[in-house]
């Protein structure tokens, strides 16, 4: 019984994490035009030419968690 509950909890957590990743990727695509943004298993990757320089000048890149509000 306990194993079933743990497995169910794990599935619920995985779905929630996947939804958060997809939501962050979608918000980042809308807020950060010109960047390549991909949603992967459990993470969002951002790629672009001169990304380091843009990271220094664009506050939206430094505070990506703010896009989830």
mmCIF file of the N, C-alpha and C atoms, coordinates in Angstrom:
data_MODEL
# 
_entry.id   MODEL 
# 
loop_
_atom_site.group_PDB 
_atom_site.id 
_atom_site.type_symbol 
_atom_site.label_atom_id 
_atom_site.label_alt_id 
_atom_site.label_comp_id 
_atom_site.label_asym_id 
_atom_site.label_entity_id 
_atom_site.label_seq_id 
_atom_site.pdbx_PDB_ins_code 
_atom_site.Cartn_x 
_atom_site.Cartn_y 
_atom_site.Cartn_z 
_atom_site.occupancy 
_atom_site.B_iso_or_equiv 
_atom_site.pdbx_formal_charge 
_atom_site.auth_seq_id 
_atom_site.auth_comp_id 
_atom_site.auth_asym_id 
_atom_site.auth_atom_id 
_atom_site.pdbx_PDB_model_num 
ATOM 1   N N  . UNK A 1 1  ? 0.828  -1.200 0.000   1.00 0.00 ? 1  UNK A N  1 
ATOM 2   C CA . UNK A 1 1  ? 0.000  0.000  0.000   1.00 0.00 ? 1  UNK A CA 1 
ATOM 3   C C  . UNK A 1 1  ? 0.868  1.258  0.000   1.00 0.00 ? 1  UNK A C  1 
ATOM 4   N N  . UNK A 1 2  ? 1.882  1.280  0.864   1.00 0.00 ? 2  UNK A N  1 
ATOM 5   C CA . UNK A 1 2  ? 2.743  2.452  0.960   1.00 0.00 ? 2  UNK A CA 1 
ATOM 6   C C  . UNK A 1 2  ? 3.511  2.682  -0.337  1.00 0.00 ? 2  UNK A C  1 
ATOM 7   N N  . UNK A 1 3  ? 3.937  1.598  -0.993  1.00 0.00 ? 3  UNK A N  1 
ATOM 8   C CA . UNK A 1 3  ? 4.663  1.733  -2.256  1.00 0.00 ? 3  UNK A CA 1 
ATOM 9   C C  . UNK A 1 3  ? 3.774  2.366  -3.327  1.00 0.00 ? 3  UNK A C  1 
ATOM 10  N N  . UNK A 1 4  ? 2.500  1.980  -3.345  1.00 0.00 ? 4  UNK A N  1 
ATOM 11  C CA . UNK A 1 4  ? 1.571  2.556  -4.317  1.00 0.00 ? 4  UNK A CA 1 
ATOM 12  C C  . UNK A 1 4  ? 1.394  4.047  -4.078  1.00 0.00 ? 4  UNK A C  1 
ATOM 13  N N  . UNK A 1 5  ? 1.298  4.437  -2.813  1.00 0.00 ? 5  UNK A N  1 
ATOM 14  C CA . UNK A 1 5  ? 1.155  5.858  -2.499  1.00 0.00 ? 5  UNK A CA 1 
ATOM 15  C C  . UNK A 1 5  ? 2.407  6.638  -2.894  1.00 0.00 ? 5  UNK A C  1 
ATOM 16  N N  . UNK A 1 6  ? 3.573  6.043  -2.644  1.00 0.00 ? 6  UNK A N  1 
ATOM 17  C CA . UNK A 1 6  ? 4.815  6.706  -3.021  1.00 0.00 ? 6  UNK A CA 1 
ATOM 18  C C  . UNK A 1 6  ? 4.921  6.841  -4.536  1.00 0.00 ? 6  UNK A C  1 
ATOM 19  N N  . UNK A 1 7  ? 4.546  5.789  -5.250  1.00 0.00 ? 7  UNK A N  1 
ATOM 20  C CA . UNK A 1 7  ? 4.596  5.831  -6.713  1.00 0.00 ? 7  UNK A CA 1 
ATOM 21  C C  . UNK A 1 7  ? 3.620  6.883  -7.241  1.00 0.00 ? 7  UNK A C  1 
ATOM 22  N N  . UNK A 1 8  ? 2.456  6.948  -6.644  1.00 0.00 ? 8  UNK A N  1 
ATOM 23  C CA . UNK A 1 8  ? 1.467  7.951  -7.068  1.00 0.00 ? 8  UNK A CA 1 
ATOM 24  C C  . UNK A 1 8  ? 1.977  9.354  -6.801  1.00 0.00 ? 8  UNK A C  1 
ATOM 25  N N  . UNK A 1 9  ? 2.562  9.560  -5.632  1.00 0.00 ? 9  UNK A N  1 
ATOM 26  C CA . UNK A 1 9  ? 3.136  10.862 -5.298  1.00 0.00 ? 9  UNK A CA 1 
ATOM 27  C C  . UNK A 1 9  ? 4.255  11.244 -6.238  1.00 0.00 ? 9  UNK A C  1 
ATOM 28  N N  . UNK A 1 10 ? 5.077  10.280 -6.609  1.00 0.00 ? 10 UNK A N  1 
ATOM 29  C CA . UNK A 1 10 ? 6.169  10.527 -7.548  1.00 0.00 ? 10 UNK A CA 1 
ATOM 30  C C  . UNK A 1 10 ? 5.625  10.940 -8.917  1.00 0.00 ? 10 UNK A C  1 
ATOM 31  N N  . UNK A 1 11 ? 4.577  10.261 -9.378  1.00 0.00 ? 11 UNK A N  1 
ATOM 32  C CA . UNK A 1 11 ? 3.978  10.605 -10.677 1.00 0.00 ? 11 UNK A CA 1 
ATOM 33  C C  . UNK A 1 11 ? 3.384  12.006 -10.646 1.00 0.00 ? 11 UNK A C  1 
ATOM 34  N N  . UNK A 1 12 ? 2.710  12.347 -9.565  1.00 0.00 ? 12 UNK A N  1 
ATOM 35  C CA . UNK A 1 12 ? 2.121  13.682 -9.423  1.00 0.00 ? 12 UNK A CA 1 
ATOM 36  C C  . UNK A 1 12 ? 3.221  14.746 -9.432  1.00 0.00 ? 12 UNK A C  1 
ATOM 37  N N  . UNK A 1 13 ? 4.304  14.496 -8.714  1.00 0.00 ? 13 UNK A N  1 
ATOM 38  C CA . UNK A 1 13 ? 5.414  15.444 -8.663  1.00 0.00 ? 13 UNK A CA 1 
ATOM 39  C C  . UNK A 1 13 ? 6.074  15.591 -10.032 1.00 0.00 ? 13 UNK A C  1 
ATOM 40  N N  . UNK A 1 14 ? 6.240  14.499 -10.754 1.00 0.00 ? 14 UNK A N  1 
ATOM 41  C CA . UNK A 1 14 ? 6.849  14.549 -12.083 1.00 0.00 ? 14 UNK A CA 1 
ATOM 42  C C  . UNK A 1 14 ? 5.979  15.348 -13.048 1.00 0.00 ? 14 UNK A C  1 
ATOM 43  N N  . UNK A 1 15 ? 4.662  15.145 -12.985 1.00 0.00 ? 15 UNK A N  1 
ATOM 44  C CA . UNK A 1 15 ? 3.756  15.912 -13.848 1.00 0.00 ? 15 UNK A CA 1 
ATOM 45  C C  . UNK A 1 15 ? 3.809  17.400 -13.517 1.00 0.00 ? 15 UNK A C  1 
ATOM 46  N N  . UNK A 1 16 ? 3.862  17.722 -12.229 1.00 0.00 ? 16 UNK A N  1 
ATOM 47  C CA . UNK A 1 16 ? 3.937  19.128 -11.825 1.00 0.00 ? 16 UNK A CA 1 
ATOM 48  C C  . UNK A 1 16 ? 5.244  19.754 -12.293 1.00 0.00 ? 16 UNK A C  1 
ATOM 49  N N  . UNK A 1 17 ? 6.345  19.024 -12.177 1.00 0.00 ? 17 UNK A N  1 
ATOM 50  C CA . UNK A 1 17 ? 7.641  19.539 -12.624 1.00 0.00 ? 17 UNK A CA 1 
ATOM 51  C C  . UNK A 1 17 ? 7.642  19.733 -14.138 1.00 0.00 ? 17 UNK A C  1 
ATOM 52  N N  . UNK A 1 18 ? 7.094  18.778 -14.877 1.00 0.00 ? 18 UNK A N  1 
ATOM 53  C CA . UNK A 1 18 ? 7.017  18.904 -16.336 1.00 0.00 ? 18 UNK A CA 1 
ATOM 54  C C  . UNK A 1 18 ? 6.175  20.108 -16.737 1.00 0.00 ? 18 UNK A C  1 
ATOM 55  N N  . UNK A 1 19 ? 5.073  20.329 -16.041 1.00 0.00 ? 19 UNK A N  1 
ATOM 56  C CA . UNK A 1 19 ? 4.211  21.472 -16.341 1.00 0.00 ? 19 UNK A CA 1 
ATOM 57  C C  . UNK A 1 19 ? 4.936  22.787 -16.058 1.00 0.00 ? 19 UNK A C  1 
ATOM 58  N N  . UNK A 1 20 ? 5.696  22.840 -14.957 1.00 0.00 ? 20 UNK A N  1 
ATOM 59  C CA . UNK A 1 20 ? 6.436  24.052 -14.622 1.00 0.00 ? 20 UNK A CA 1 
ATOM 60  C C  . UNK A 1 20 ? 7.513  24.333 -15.664 1.00 0.00 ? 20 UNK A C  1 
ATOM 61  N N  . UNK A 1 21 ? 8.191  23.290 -16.139 1.00 0.00 ? 21 UNK A N  1 
ATOM 62  C CA . UNK A 1 21 ? 9.216  23.454 -17.167 1.00 0.00 ? 21 UNK A CA 1 
ATOM 63  C C  . UNK A 1 21 ? 8.594  23.985 -18.457 1.00 0.00 ? 21 UNK A C  1 
ATOM 64  N N  . UNK A 1 22 ? 7.489  23.414 -18.866 1.00 0.00 ? 22 UNK A N  1 
ATOM 65  C CA . UNK A 1 22 ? 6.819  23.866 -20.095 1.00 0.00 ? 22 UNK A CA 1 
ATOM 66  C C  . UNK A 1 22 ? 6.329  25.303 -19.959 1.00 0.00 ? 22 UNK A C  1 
ATOM 67  N N  . UNK A 1 23 ? 5.796  25.638 -18.791 1.00 0.00 ? 23 UNK A N  1 
ATOM 68  C CA . UNK A 1 23 ? 5.297  26.995 -18.562 1.00 0.00 ? 23 UNK A CA 1 
ATOM 69  C C  . UNK A 1 23 ? 6.445  28.004 -18.579 1.00 0.00 ? 23 UNK A C  1 
ATOM 70  N N  . UNK A 1 24 ? 7.567  27.664 -17.927 1.00 0.00 ? 24 UNK A N  1 
ATOM 71  C CA . UNK A 1 24 ? 8.721  28.560 -17.929 1.00 0.00 ? 24 UNK A CA 1 
ATOM 72  C C  . UNK A 1 24 ? 9.259  28.743 -19.344 1.00 0.00 ? 24 UNK A C  1 
ATOM 73  N N  . UNK A 1 25 ? 9.344  27.668 -20.117 1.00 0.00 ? 25 UNK A N  1 
ATOM 74  C CA . UNK A 1 25 ? 9.835  27.764 -21.493 1.00 0.00 ? 25 UNK A CA 1 
ATOM 75  C C  . UNK A 1 25 ? 8.918  28.657 -22.333 1.00 0.00 ? 25 UNK A C  1 
ATOM 76  N N  . UNK A 1 26 ? 7.622  28.490 -22.188 1.00 0.00 ? 26 UNK A N  1 
ATOM 77  C CA . UNK A 1 26 ? 6.672  29.308 -22.950 1.00 0.00 ? 26 UNK A CA 1 
ATOM 78  C C  . UNK A 1 26 ? 6.782  30.782 -22.560 1.00 0.00 ? 26 UNK A C  1 
ATOM 79  N N  . UNK A 1 27 ? 6.868  31.056 -21.271 1.00 0.00 ? 27 UNK A N  1 
ATOM 80  C CA . UNK A 1 27 ? 6.994  32.445 -20.812 1.00 0.00 ? 27 UNK A CA 1 
ATOM 81  C C  . UNK A 1 27 ? 8.322  33.042 -21.268 1.00 0.00 ? 27 UNK A C  1 
ATOM 82  N N  . UNK A 1 28 ? 9.387  32.260 -21.224 1.00 0.00 ? 28 UNK A N  1 
ATOM 83  C CA . UNK A 1 28 ? 10.694 32.752 -21.646 1.00 0.00 ? 28 UNK A CA 1 
ATOM 84  C C  . UNK A 1 28 ? 10.695 33.054 -23.139 1.00 0.00 ? 28 UNK A C  1 
ATOM 85  N N  . UNK A 1 29 ? 10.050 32.195 -23.939 1.00 0.00 ? 29 UNK A N  1 
ATOM 86  C CA . UNK A 1 29 ? 9.969  32.454 -25.382 1.00 0.00 ? 29 UNK A CA 1 
ATOM 87  C C  . UNK A 1 29 ? 9.260  33.776 -25.658 1.00 0.00 ? 29 UNK A C  1 
ATOM 88  N N  . UNK A 1 30 ? 8.209  34.047 -24.901 1.00 0.00 ? 30 UNK A N  1 
ATOM 89  C CA . UNK A 1 30 ? 7.452  35.288 -25.095 1.00 0.00 ? 30 UNK A CA 1 
ATOM 90  C C  . UNK A 1 30 ? 8.239  36.509 -24.613 1.00 0.00 ? 30 UNK A C  1 
ATOM 91  N N  . UNK A 1 31 ? 8.953  36.370 -23.513 1.00 0.00 ? 31 UNK A N  1 
ATOM 92  C CA . UNK A 1 31 ? 9.644  37.514 -22.915 1.00 0.00 ? 31 UNK A CA 1 
ATOM 93  C C  . UNK A 1 31 ? 11.030 37.761 -23.500 1.00 0.00 ? 31 UNK A C  1 
ATOM 94  N N  . UNK A 1 32 ? 11.626 36.743 -24.120 1.00 0.00 ? 32 UNK A N  1 
ATOM 95  C CA . UNK A 1 32 ? 13.000 36.854 -24.591 1.00 0.00 ? 32 UNK A CA 1 
ATOM 96  C C  . UNK A 1 32 ? 13.104 36.497 -26.073 1.00 0.00 ? 32 UNK A C  1 
ATOM 97  N N  . UNK A 1 33 ? 12.629 37.360 -26.935 1.00 0.00 ? 33 UNK A N  1 
ATOM 98  C CA . UNK A 1 33 ? 12.691 37.053 -28.373 1.00 0.00 ? 33 UNK A CA 1 
ATOM 99  C C  . UNK A 1 33 ? 14.139 36.955 -28.858 1.00 0.00 ? 33 UNK A C  1 
ATOM 100 N N  . UNK A 1 34 ? 14.342 36.130 -29.848 1.00 0.00 ? 34 UNK A N  1 
ATOM 101 C CA . UNK A 1 34 ? 15.671 35.987 -30.432 1.00 0.00 ? 34 UNK A CA 1 
ATOM 102 C C  . UNK A 1 34 ? 16.539 34.940 -29.772 1.00 0.00 ? 34 UNK A C  1 
ATOM 103 N N  . UNK A 1 35 ? 16.057 34.298 -28.728 1.00 0.00 ? 35 UNK A N  1 
ATOM 104 C CA . UNK A 1 35 ? 16.815 33.247 -28.058 1.00 0.00 ? 35 UNK A CA 1 
ATOM 105 C C  . UNK A 1 35 ? 16.235 31.881 -28.406 1.00 0.00 ? 35 UNK A C  1 
ATOM 106 N N  . UNK A 1 36 ? 17.088 30.879 -28.435 1.00 0.00 ? 36 UNK A N  1 
ATOM 107 C CA . UNK A 1 36 ? 16.630 29.503 -28.630 1.00 0.00 ? 36 UNK A CA 1 
ATOM 108 C C  . UNK A 1 36 ? 16.329 28.926 -27.251 1.00 0.00 ? 36 UNK A C  1 
ATOM 109 N N  . UNK A 1 37 ? 15.074 28.627 -26.997 1.00 0.00 ? 37 UNK A N  1 
ATOM 110 C CA . UNK A 1 37 ? 14.659 28.139 -25.694 1.00 0.00 ? 37 UNK A CA 1 
ATOM 111 C C  . UNK A 1 37 ? 14.013 26.776 -25.867 1.00 0.00 ? 37 UNK A C  1 
ATOM 112 N N  . UNK A 1 38 ? 14.563 25.784 -25.182 1.00 0.00 ? 38 UNK A N  1 
ATOM 113 C CA . UNK A 1 38 ? 14.081 24.411 -25.291 1.00 0.00 ? 38 UNK A CA 1 
ATOM 114 C C  . UNK A 1 38 ? 13.696 23.883 -23.917 1.00 0.00 ? 38 UNK A C  1 
ATOM 115 N N  . UNK A 1 39 ? 12.578 23.191 -23.866 1.00 0.00 ? 39 UNK A N  1 
ATOM 116 C CA . UNK A 1 39 ? 12.154 22.503 -22.644 1.00 0.00 ? 39 UNK A CA 1 
ATOM 117 C C  . UNK A 1 39 ? 12.624 21.060 -22.740 1.00 0.00 ? 39 UNK A C  1 
ATOM 118 N N  . UNK A 1 40 ? 13.389 20.621 -21.754 1.00 0.00 ? 40 UNK A N  1 
ATOM 119 C CA . UNK A 1 40 ? 13.889 19.259 -21.686 1.00 0.00 ? 40 UNK A CA 1 
ATOM 120 C C  . UNK A 1 40 ? 13.359 18.628 -20.408 1.00 0.00 ? 40 UNK A C  1 
ATOM 121 N N  . UNK A 1 41 ? 13.713 17.402 -20.202 1.00 0.00 ? 41 UNK A N  1 
ATOM 122 C CA . UNK A 1 41 ? 13.267 16.690 -19.004 1.00 0.00 ? 41 UNK A CA 1 
ATOM 123 C C  . UNK A 1 41 ? 13.791 17.392 -17.749 1.00 0.00 ? 41 UNK A C  1 
ATOM 124 N N  . UNK A 1 42 ? 12.926 18.122 -17.095 1.00 0.00 ? 42 UNK A N  1 
ATOM 125 C CA . UNK A 1 42 ? 13.275 18.754 -15.829 1.00 0.00 ? 42 UNK A CA 1 
ATOM 126 C C  . UNK A 1 42 ? 14.051 20.045 -15.919 1.00 0.00 ? 42 UNK A C  1 
ATOM 127 N N  . UNK A 1 43 ? 14.275 20.567 -17.130 1.00 0.00 ? 43 UNK A N  1 
ATOM 128 C CA . UNK A 1 43 ? 15.013 21.822 -17.222 1.00 0.00 ? 43 UNK A CA 1 
ATOM 129 C C  . UNK A 1 43 ? 14.700 22.563 -18.520 1.00 0.00 ? 43 UNK A C  1 
ATOM 130 N N  . UNK A 1 44 ? 15.049 23.838 -18.496 1.00 0.00 ? 44 UNK A N  1 
ATOM 131 C CA . UNK A 1 44 ? 14.888 24.702 -19.661 1.00 0.00 ? 44 UNK A CA 1 
ATOM 132 C C  . UNK A 1 44 ? 16.288 25.153 -20.062 1.00 0.00 ? 44 UNK A C  1 
ATOM 133 N N  . UNK A 1 45 ? 16.620 25.006 -21.339 1.00 0.00 ? 45 UNK A N  1 
ATOM 134 C CA . UNK A 1 45 ? 17.918 25.465 -21.815 1.00 0.00 ? 45 UNK A CA 1 
ATOM 135 C C  . UNK A 1 45 ? 17.719 26.671 -22.720 1.00 0.00 ? 45 UNK A C  1 
ATOM 136 N N  . UNK A 1 46 ? 18.634 27.616 -22.589 1.00 0.00 ? 46 UNK A N  1 
ATOM 137 C CA . UNK A 1 46 ? 18.591 28.841 -23.377 1.00 0.00 ? 46 UNK A CA 1 
ATOM 138 C C  . UNK A 1 46 ? 19.912 28.949 -24.127 1.00 0.00 ? 46 UNK A C  1 
ATOM 139 N N  . UNK A 1 47 ? 19.824 29.197 -25.415 1.00 0.00 ? 47 UNK A N  1 
ATOM 140 C CA . UNK A 1 47 ? 21.021 29.345 -26.233 1.00 0.00 ? 47 UNK A CA 1 
ATOM 141 C C  . UNK A 1 47 ? 20.851 30.541 -27.152 1.00 0.00 ? 47 UNK A C  1 
ATOM 142 N N  . UNK A 1 48 ? 21.952 31.233 -27.369 1.00 0.00 ? 48 UNK A N  1 
ATOM 143 C CA . UNK A 1 48 ? 21.956 32.363 -28.293 1.00 0.00 ? 48 UNK A CA 1 
ATOM 144 C C  . UNK A 1 48 ? 23.384 32.841 -28.462 1.00 0.00 ? 48 UNK A C  1 
ATOM 145 N N  . UNK A 1 49 ? 23.598 33.513 -29.544 1.00 0.00 ? 49 UNK A N  1 
ATOM 146 C CA . UNK A 1 49 ? 24.893 34.122 -29.755 1.00 0.00 ? 49 UNK A CA 1 
ATOM 147 C C  . UNK A 1 49 ? 25.036 35.293 -28.784 1.00 0.00 ? 49 UNK A C  1 
ATOM 148 N N  . UNK A 1 50 ? 26.190 35.443 -28.181 1.00 0.00 ? 50 UNK A N  1 
ATOM 149 C CA . UNK A 1 50 ? 26.469 36.520 -27.212 1.00 0.00 ? 50 UNK A CA 1 
ATOM 150 C C  . UNK A 1 50 ? 25.523 36.467 -26.021 1.00 0.00 ? 50 UNK A C  1 
ATOM 151 N N  . UNK A 1 51 ? 25.171 35.274 -25.593 1.00 0.00 ? 51 UNK A N  1 
ATOM 152 C CA . UNK A 1 51 ? 24.244 35.138 -24.468 1.00 0.00 ? 51 UNK A CA 1 
ATOM 153 C C  . UNK A 1 51 ? 24.827 35.710 -23.177 1.00 0.00 ? 51 UNK A C  1 
ATOM 154 N N  . UNK A 1 52 ? 26.116 35.529 -22.976 1.00 0.00 ? 52 UNK A N  1 
ATOM 155 C CA . UNK A 1 52 ? 26.742 36.073 -21.767 1.00 0.00 ? 52 UNK A CA 1 
ATOM 156 C C  . UNK A 1 52 ? 26.626 37.577 -21.677 1.00 0.00 ? 52 UNK A C  1 
ATOM 157 N N  . UNK A 1 53 ? 26.832 38.264 -22.773 1.00 0.00 ? 53 UNK A N  1 
ATOM 158 C CA . UNK A 1 53 ? 26.706 39.722 -22.783 1.00 0.00 ? 53 UNK A CA 1 
ATOM 159 C C  . UNK A 1 53 ? 25.254 40.127 -22.554 1.00 0.00 ? 53 UNK A C  1 
ATOM 160 N N  . UNK A 1 54 ? 24.351 39.428 -23.203 1.00 0.00 ? 54 UNK A N  1 
ATOM 161 C CA . UNK A 1 54 ? 22.929 39.766 -23.022 1.00 0.00 ? 54 UNK A CA 1 
ATOM 162 C C  . UNK A 1 54 ? 22.488 39.480 -21.594 1.00 0.00 ? 54 UNK A C  1 
ATOM 163 N N  . UNK A 1 55 ? 23.041 38.427 -20.978 1.00 0.00 ? 55 UNK A N  1 
ATOM 164 C CA . UNK A 1 55 ? 22.719 38.109 -19.594 1.00 0.00 ? 55 UNK A CA 1 
ATOM 165 C C  . UNK A 1 55 ? 23.095 39.269 -18.684 1.00 0.00 ? 55 UNK A C  1 
ATOM 166 N N  . UNK A 1 56 ? 24.201 39.928 -18.983 1.00 0.00 ? 56 UNK A N  1 
ATOM 167 C CA . UNK A 1 56 ? 24.640 41.055 -18.165 1.00 0.00 ? 56 UNK A CA 1 
ATOM 168 C C  . UNK A 1 56 ? 23.746 42.278 -18.308 1.00 0.00 ? 56 UNK A C  1 
ATOM 169 N N  . UNK A 1 57 ? 23.137 42.456 -19.481 1.00 0.00 ? 57 UNK A N  1 
ATOM 170 C CA . UNK A 1 57 ? 22.362 43.673 -19.728 1.00 0.00 ? 57 UNK A CA 1 
ATOM 171 C C  . UNK A 1 57 ? 20.850 43.495 -19.629 1.00 0.00 ? 57 UNK A C  1 
ATOM 172 N N  . UNK A 1 58 ? 20.367 42.259 -19.671 1.00 0.00 ? 58 UNK A N  1 
ATOM 173 C CA . UNK A 1 58 ? 18.920 42.018 -19.671 1.00 0.00 ? 58 UNK A CA 1 
ATOM 174 C C  . UNK A 1 58 ? 18.488 41.407 -18.332 1.00 0.00 ? 58 UNK A C  1 
ATOM 175 N N  . UNK A 1 59 ? 17.824 42.175 -17.484 1.00 0.00 ? 59 UNK A N  1 
ATOM 176 C CA . UNK A 1 59 ? 17.409 41.655 -16.181 1.00 0.00 ? 59 UNK A CA 1 
ATOM 177 C C  . UNK A 1 59 ? 16.495 40.432 -16.277 1.00 0.00 ? 59 UNK A C  1 
ATOM 178 N N  . UNK A 1 60 ? 15.732 40.321 -17.355 1.00 0.00 ? 60 UNK A N  1 
ATOM 179 C CA . UNK A 1 60 ? 14.824 39.167 -17.496 1.00 0.00 ? 60 UNK A CA 1 
ATOM 180 C C  . UNK A 1 60 ? 15.602 37.861 -17.554 1.00 0.00 ? 60 UNK A C  1 
ATOM 181 N N  . UNK A 1 61 ? 16.806 37.889 -18.080 1.00 0.00 ? 61 UNK A N  1 
ATOM 182 C CA . UNK A 1 61 ? 17.621 36.676 -18.128 1.00 0.00 ? 61 UNK A CA 1 
ATOM 183 C C  . UNK A 1 61 ? 18.172 36.310 -16.754 1.00 0.00 ? 61 UNK A C  1 
ATOM 184 N N  . UNK A 1 62 ? 18.427 37.298 -15.937 1.00 0.00 ? 62 UNK A N  1 
ATOM 185 C CA . UNK A 1 62 ? 18.988 37.013 -14.614 1.00 0.00 ? 62 UNK A CA 1 
ATOM 186 C C  . UNK A 1 62 ? 17.928 36.524 -13.632 1.00 0.00 ? 62 UNK A C  1 
ATOM 187 N N  . UNK A 1 63 ? 16.682 36.833 -13.869 1.00 0.00 ? 63 UNK A N  1 
ATOM 188 C CA . UNK A 1 63 ? 15.624 36.472 -12.937 1.00 0.00 ? 63 UNK A CA 1 
ATOM 189 C C  . UNK A 1 63 ? 14.544 35.671 -13.648 1.00 0.00 ? 63 UNK A C  1 
ATOM 190 N N  . UNK A 1 64 ? 14.914 34.547 -14.254 1.00 0.00 ? 64 UNK A N  1 
ATOM 191 C CA . UNK A 1 64 ? 13.958 33.737 -15.000 1.00 0.00 ? 64 UNK A CA 1 
ATOM 192 C C  . UNK A 1 64 ? 12.810 33.217 -14.131 1.00 0.00 ? 64 UNK A C  1 
ATOM 193 N N  . UNK A 1 65 ? 13.065 32.998 -12.862 1.00 0.00 ? 65 UNK A N  1 
ATOM 194 C CA . UNK A 1 65 ? 12.009 32.536 -11.977 1.00 0.00 ? 65 UNK A CA 1 
ATOM 195 C C  . UNK A 1 65 ? 10.863 33.516 -11.872 1.00 0.00 ? 65 UNK A C  1 
ATOM 196 N N  . UNK A 1 66 ? 11.115 34.784 -12.135 1.00 0.00 ? 66 UNK A N  1 
ATOM 197 C CA . UNK A 1 66 ? 10.065 35.800 -12.116 1.00 0.00 ? 66 UNK A CA 1 
ATOM 198 C C  . UNK A 1 66 ? 9.043  35.591 -13.220 1.00 0.00 ? 66 UNK A C  1 
ATOM 199 N N  . UNK A 1 67 ? 9.412  34.854 -14.258 1.00 0.00 ? 67 UNK A N  1 
ATOM 200 C CA . UNK A 1 67 ? 8.462  34.581 -15.344 1.00 0.00 ? 67 UNK A CA 1 
ATOM 201 C C  . UNK A 1 67 ? 7.372  33.600 -14.913 1.00 0.00 ? 67 UNK A C  1 
ATOM 202 N N  . UNK A 1 68 ? 7.579  32.880 -13.836 1.00 0.00 ? 68 UNK A N  1 
ATOM 203 C CA . UNK A 1 68 ? 6.597  31.895 -13.378 1.00 0.00 ? 68 UNK A CA 1 
ATOM 204 C C  . UNK A 1 68 ? 5.497  32.491 -12.523 1.00 0.00 ? 68 UNK A C  1 
ATOM 205 N N  . UNK A 1 69 ? 5.582  33.742 -12.201 1.00 0.00 ? 69 UNK A N  1 
ATOM 206 C CA . UNK A 1 69 ? 4.547  34.356 -11.348 1.00 0.00 ? 69 UNK A CA 1 
ATOM 207 C C  . UNK A 1 69 ? 3.249  34.481 -12.058 1.00 0.00 ? 69 UNK A C  1 
# 
